[in-house]
């Protein structure tokens, strides 16, 4: 994790040593800070009276102990009290990380975006951009809910991939992009199945068509083609059903969806083959024959 890379070994050793003081409680840290906290856990003197290193170390201590909101607050204090310093720069990206760990995604995005705006050429800008994308991605809701954040996650992940293609963050972003893309296709499938179940065949077909035309590379495509076979047969549109079956058989013959579609077609005295001049025929020519005109 990048956050760990940002911490020096000496600081980690110091924090570990401090945590061993006073039975591992906060007292040891407070003593090292010269009485930064009183008995109630409050600062015993203004935060401005402490060095950037002291405040930063306190933030790291909280981060290591799972007190993510407190860590974010103290990282913010480093930036506020000692702006434009090297440690303030590090504190800003660490604040974004701490907010993300606290599941405060809006604040994580704000901190990450501020780092990107202030230090676009810094070596940690790639991580800040990835963290910004991750704060959208980790908020993607269940399939049945609004997918606005999914679209925002896709755009943010694309930024990571395009701006920092040679980094480890780009590789991770590619995997998450594919999952988010599949998530959108699953949303279309859920709505399509809803319409199909209620015999609103035309409305269902429109959703399945979106998957076939716009989400061809997702795992939802085989089922979408099968549902098209099913829907078109119910409407008596046999040429469209046969063509959907032909595409399914060519690209996904080993799937259960093709077996189900083949059974439906043969039950109706039909077979999977490209027929007629419809939107599926155009897809067939493009996908199977490579004819784009």
NORLINVEN-V50444 format. One line per field, one symbol per residue. psi: psi as a letter, one per 40 degrees, with the letter a starting at -180 (. if undefined). A space follows every 10 residues. Layout:
BEGIN
psi=???
END
This chain:
BEGIN
psi=hddddehidd ddddddddde iffeaedddd ddeffdiade eiheiideei iddddddddd ddddeegddd dddddddddd dgieiddddd dddddddddd defgdddddd ddddddddfd eidedddddd dddddddeeh iideihfddd dddddddddd dddfdeiddd dddddddddd dddddddddd dddddddefg dddddddddd dddefdeiee dddddddddd ddddeegddd dddddddddd dfdeiddddd dddddddefi ihihiagadd ddddddddef he.
END
